[in-house]
Amino acid sequence: MKRVKITSDNFVWHVLTEAEAKQALGKVEVFALYDDDSESLIESEAEIETHIRRGGYVGIEVGFIDDNQN
């Protein structure tokens, strides 16, 4: 399973399993991730289940890649 998603603007997402997403829900913001690099906030376990069953990924924000660290 894919564990990291990096969007075209270098934003990093940590991809979660269904069980991880359900555990994280209510503690941190969990997002449905789409192929066009958009996302939407998930508000229920049912949304997690539906999105994953449709072949989508869910994840939490990591942040932007900082190319200027060196």
MODELLER restraints for C-alpha pairs under 7 A, 6 or more apart:
rsr = mdl.restraints
at = mdl.atoms
rsr.add(forms.Gaussian(group=physical.xy_distance, feature=features.Distance(at['CA:2:A'], at['CA:15:A']), mean=6.78, stdev=0.5))
rsr.add(forms.Gaussian(group=physical.xy_distance, feature=features.Distance(at['CA:3:A'], at['CA:14:A']), mean=5.93, stdev=0.5))
rsr.add(forms.Gaussian(group=physical.xy_distance, feature=features.Distance(at['CA:3:A'], at['CA:15:A']), mean=4.67, stdev=0.5))
rsr.add(forms.Gaussian(group=physical.xy_distance, feature=features.Distance(at['CA:3:A'], at['CA:16:A']), mean=6.82, stdev=0.5))
rsr.add(forms.Gaussian(group=physical.xy_distance, feature=features.Distance(at['CA:4:A'], at['CA:12:A']), mean=6.91, stdev=0.5))
rsr.add(forms.Gaussian(group=physical.xy_distance, feature=features.Distance(at['CA:4:A'], at['CA:13:A']), mean=5.66, stdev=0.5))
rsr.add(forms.Gaussian(group=physical.xy_distance, feature=features.Distance(at['CA:4:A'], at['CA:14:A']), mean=4.80, stdev=0.5))
rsr.add(forms.Gaussian(group=physical.xy_distance, feature=features.Distance(at['CA:4:A'], at['CA:15:A']), mean=5.33, stdev=0.5))
rsr.add(forms.Gaussian(group=physical.xy_distance, feature=features.Distance(at['CA:5:A'], at['CA:12:A']), mean=5.78, stdev=0.5))
rsr.add(forms.Gaussian(group=physical.xy_distance, feature=features.Distance(at['CA:5:A'], at['CA:13:A']), mean=5.04, stdev=0.5))
rsr.add(forms.Gaussian(group=physical.xy_distance, feature=features.Distance(at['CA:5:A'], at['CA:14:A']), mean=6.57, stdev=0.5))
rsr.add(forms.Gaussian(group=physical.xy_distance, feature=features.Distance(at['CA:5:A'], at['CA:15:A']), mean=6.70, stdev=0.5))
rsr.add(forms.Gaussian(group=physical.xy_distance, feature=features.Distance(at['CA:6:A'], at['CA:12:A']), mean=4.56, stdev=0.5))
rsr.add(forms.Gaussian(group=physical.xy_distance, feature=features.Distance(at['CA:6:A'], at['CA:13:A']), mean=6.32, stdev=0.5))
rsr.add(forms.Gaussian(group=physical.xy_distance, feature=features.Distance(at['CA:7:A'], at['CA:37:A']), mean=5.67, stdev=0.5))
rsr.add(forms.Gaussian(group=physical.xy_distance, feature=features.Distance(at['CA:10:A'], at['CA:64:A']), mean=5.68, stdev=0.5))
rsr.add(forms.Gaussian(group=physical.xy_distance, feature=features.Distance(at['CA:10:A'], at['CA:65:A']), mean=5.60, stdev=0.5))
rsr.add(forms.Gaussian(group=physical.xy_distance, feature=features.Distance(at['CA:11:A'], at['CA:63:A']), mean=5.54, stdev=0.5))
rsr.add(forms.Gaussian(group=physical.xy_distance, feature=features.Distance(at['CA:11:A'], at['CA:64:A']), mean=4.27, stdev=0.5))
rsr.add(forms.Gaussian(group=physical.xy_distance, feature=features.Distance(at['CA:11:A'], at['CA:65:A']), mean=6.25, stdev=0.5))
rsr.add(forms.Gaussian(group=physical.xy_distance, feature=features.Distance(at['CA:12:A'], at['CA:61:A']), mean=6.63, stdev=0.5))
rsr.add(forms.Gaussian(group=physical.xy_distance, feature=features.Distance(at['CA:12:A'], at['CA:62:A']), mean=5.34, stdev=0.5))
rsr.add(forms.Gaussian(group=physical.xy_distance, feature=features.Distance(at['CA:12:A'], at['CA:63:A']), mean=5.33, stdev=0.5))
rsr.add(forms.Gaussian(group=physical.xy_distance, feature=features.Distance(at['CA:12:A'], at['CA:64:A']), mean=5.87, stdev=0.5))
rsr.add(forms.Gaussian(group=physical.xy_distance, feature=features.Distance(at['CA:12:A'], at['CA:65:A']), mean=6.87, stdev=0.5))
rsr.add(forms.Gaussian(group=physical.xy_distance, feature=features.Distance(at['CA:13:A'], at['CA:59:A']), mean=5.96, stdev=0.5))
rsr.add(forms.Gaussian(group=physical.xy_distance, feature=features.Distance(at['CA:13:A'], at['CA:60:A']), mean=5.66, stdev=0.5))
rsr.add(forms.Gaussian(group=physical.xy_distance, feature=features.Distance(at['CA:13:A'], at['CA:61:A']), mean=4.87, stdev=0.5))
rsr.add(forms.Gaussian(group=physical.xy_distance, feature=features.Distance(at['CA:13:A'], at['CA:62:A']), mean=5.31, stdev=0.5))
rsr.add(forms.Gaussian(group=physical.xy_distance, feature=features.Distance(at['CA:14:A'], at['CA:59:A']), mean=5.29, stdev=0.5))
rsr.add(forms.Gaussian(group=physical.xy_distance, feature=features.Distance(at['CA:14:A'], at['CA:60:A']), mean=5.36, stdev=0.5))
rsr.add(forms.Gaussian(group=physical.xy_distance, feature=features.Distance(at['CA:14:A'], at['CA:61:A']), mean=6.41, stdev=0.5))
rsr.add(forms.Gaussian(group=physical.xy_distance, feature=features.Distance(at['CA:14:A'], at['CA:62:A']), mean=6.34, stdev=0.5))
rsr.add(forms.Gaussian(group=physical.xy_distance, feature=features.Distance(at['CA:15:A'], at['CA:57:A']), mean=6.61, stdev=0.5))
rsr.add(forms.Gaussian(group=physical.xy_distance, feature=features.Distance(at['CA:15:A'], at['CA:58:A']), mean=5.77, stdev=0.5))
rsr.add(forms.Gaussian(group=physical.xy_distance, feature=features.Distance(at['CA:15:A'], at['CA:59:A']), mean=4.20, stdev=0.5))
rsr.add(forms.Gaussian(group=physical.xy_distance, feature=features.Distance(at['CA:15:A'], at['CA:60:A']), mean=6.69, stdev=0.5))
rsr.add(forms.Gaussian(group=physical.xy_distance, feature=features.Distance(at['CA:16:A'], at['CA:58:A']), mean=5.82, stdev=0.5))
rsr.add(forms.Gaussian(group=physical.xy_distance, feature=features.Distance(at['CA:16:A'], at['CA:59:A']), mean=5.14, stdev=0.5))
rsr.add(forms.Gaussian(group=physical.xy_distance, feature=features.Distance(at['CA:18:A'], at['CA:48:A']), mean=6.83, stdev=0.5))
rsr.add(forms.Gaussian(group=physical.xy_distance, feature=features.Distance(at['CA:21:A'], at['CA:30:A']), mean=6.75, stdev=0.5))
rsr.add(forms.Gaussian(group=physical.xy_distance, feature=features.Distance(at['CA:22:A'], at['CA:45:A']), mean=6.03, stdev=0.5))
rsr.add(forms.Gaussian(group=physical.xy_distance, feature=features.Distance(at['CA:29:A'], at['CA:41:A']), mean=6.93, stdev=0.5))
rsr.add(forms.Gaussian(group=physical.xy_distance, feature=features.Distance(at['CA:29:A'], at['CA:60:A']), mean=6.48, stdev=0.5))
rsr.add(forms.Gaussian(group=physical.xy_distance, feature=features.Distance(at['CA:30:A'], at['CA:41:A']), mean=6.11, stdev=0.5))
rsr.add(forms.Gaussian(group=physical.xy_distance, feature=features.Distance(at['CA:30:A'], at['CA:42:A']), mean=5.62, stdev=0.5))
rsr.add(forms.Gaussian(group=physical.xy_distance, feature=features.Distance(at['CA:30:A'], at['CA:58:A']), mean=6.85, stdev=0.5))
rsr.add(forms.Gaussian(group=physical.xy_distance, feature=features.Distance(at['CA:30:A'], at['CA:59:A']), mean=5.68, stdev=0.5))
rsr.add(forms.Gaussian(group=physical.xy_distance, feature=features.Distance(at['CA:30:A'], at['CA:60:A']), mean=5.18, stdev=0.5))
rsr.add(forms.Gaussian(group=physical.xy_distance, feature=features.Distance(at['CA:31:A'], at['CA:39:A']), mean=6.08, stdev=0.5))
rsr.add(forms.Gaussian(group=physical.xy_distance, feature=features.Distance(at['CA:31:A'], at['CA:40:A']), mean=5.35, stdev=0.5))
rsr.add(forms.Gaussian(group=physical.xy_distance, feature=features.Distance(at['CA:31:A'], at['CA:41:A']), mean=4.50, stdev=0.5))
rsr.add(forms.Gaussian(group=physical.xy_distance, feature=features.Distance(at['CA:31:A'], at['CA:42:A']), mean=5.21, stdev=0.5))
rsr.add(forms.Gaussian(group=physical.xy_distance, feature=features.Distance(at['CA:31:A'], at['CA:58:A']), mean=5.48, stdev=0.5))
rsr.add(forms.Gaussian(group=physical.xy_distance, feature=features.Distance(at['CA:31:A'], at['CA:59:A']), mean=5.38, stdev=0.5))
rsr.add(forms.Gaussian(group=physical.xy_distance, feature=features.Distance(at['CA:31:A'], at['CA:60:A']), mean=6.19, stdev=0.5))
rsr.add(forms.Gaussian(group=physical.xy_distance, feature=features.Distance(at['CA:32:A'], at['CA:39:A']), mean=5.43, stdev=0.5))
rsr.add(forms.Gaussian(group=physical.xy_distance, feature=features.Distance(at['CA:32:A'], at['CA:40:A']), mean=5.26, stdev=0.5))
rsr.add(forms.Gaussian(group=physical.xy_distance, feature=features.Distance(at['CA:32:A'], at['CA:41:A']), mean=6.37, stdev=0.5))
rsr.add(forms.Gaussian(group=physical.xy_distance, feature=features.Distance(at['CA:32:A'], at['CA:42:A']), mean=6.26, stdev=0.5))
rsr.add(forms.Gaussian(group=physical.xy_distance, feature=features.Distance(at['CA:32:A'], at['CA:51:A']), mean=6.82, stdev=0.5))
rsr.add(forms.Gaussian(group=physical.xy_distance, feature=features.Distance(at['CA:32:A'], at['CA:57:A']), mean=6.21, stdev=0.5))
rsr.add(forms.Gaussian(group=physical.xy_distance, feature=features.Distance(at['CA:32:A'], at['CA:58:A']), mean=4.54, stdev=0.5))
rsr.add(forms.Gaussian(group=physical.xy_distance, feature=features.Distance(at['CA:32:A'], at['CA:59:A']), mean=6.66, stdev=0.5))
rsr.add(forms.Gaussian(group=physical.xy_distance, feature=features.Distance(at['CA:33:A'], at['CA:39:A']), mean=4.64, stdev=0.5))
rsr.add(forms.Gaussian(group=physical.xy_distance, feature=features.Distance(at['CA:33:A'], at['CA:40:A']), mean=6.93, stdev=0.5))
rsr.add(forms.Gaussian(group=physical.xy_distance, feature=features.Distance(at['CA:33:A'], at['CA:56:A']), mean=6.65, stdev=0.5))
rsr.add(forms.Gaussian(group=physical.xy_distance, feature=features.Distance(at['CA:33:A'], at['CA:57:A']), mean=5.38, stdev=0.5))
rsr.add(forms.Gaussian(group=physical.xy_distance, feature=features.Distance(at['CA:33:A'], at['CA:58:A']), mean=5.45, stdev=0.5))
rsr.add(forms.Gaussian(group=physical.xy_distance, feature=features.Distance(at['CA:33:A'], at['CA:59:A']), mean=6.86, stdev=0.5))
rsr.add(forms.Gaussian(group=physical.xy_distance, feature=features.Distance(at['CA:34:A'], at['CA:56:A']), mean=6.71, stdev=0.5))
rsr.add(forms.Gaussian(group=physical.xy_distance, feature=features.Distance(at['CA:42:A'], at['CA:48:A']), mean=6.86, stdev=0.5))
